[in-house]
Amino acid sequence: MSAREAILGRLQTVLVAEDSSRVAPSSIDDAPAVVTERLATKPVSTLPAFSEDPTERLIRLMESVQMTVTRVQTPADVLAAVEGYISTEGLDGDVTVAPALASIEWPEHYRLGAASGVEATSVTPCLAAVAETGSVVFASSADTPATLNFLPDNHIVVVNESQVVCHVDDVWTALRQTAGDHRAVNFVTGPSRTGDIEQTIEIGAHGPRRLHVVLVSGT
């Protein structure tokens, strides 16, 4: 056995011994007291103040970063708003819808599921929309695949007015109140863009070229 092999063998023995002595909590109830106490009594941060109506501010900031917004009155109006946007923008190609929106009677040529990489447009719900920044927030799960947020060129997001929160900090409260196994949380503010090459803005560099919001009032 070489000296290198001997050293690596001793390291492996120590690491295995240390790992076997650790017991991971099986649930949040089994976590150390300091963790559960922090979650229950989280500190309050200093938050920016604004007097503007949160929904109106949200729309204004979204439009300032090249997002578009359509307001509808009820969930029954969502399908017409989605099809109207697709028709007005002349968006050809397949449409994939997040399984979380399966209660809407989508046309037969719309597919439910994760993005396959061939669809032109996706339609998803969101976790929240933030008036402070004009962002939409997505929590990925089996019913809300993250691929739908990034792969298609066109992303249509259904936002219920009750999901509009004032500040970024409020998103984490909403997340804790949401059931489900969420794998990742993404804050998205406007279509994908980059200025890395010669400081020239390129839209759709690593995500959608268009980001459209269907905002459902009174929900």
Secondary structure, 3 states (H helix, E strand, C coil): CCHHHHHHHHHHHHHHHHHHHCCCCCCHHHCCHHHHHHHHCCCCCCCCCCCCCHHHHHHHHHHHCCCEEEEECCHHHHHHHHHHHHHHHCCCCCEEECHHHCCCCCCCCEEECCCCCCCCEEEEECCEEECCCCEEEEECCCCCCCHHHHCCCEEEEEEEHHHEECCHHHHHHHHHCCCCCCCCEEEECCCCEECCCCCCCEECCCCCCEEEEEEECCC
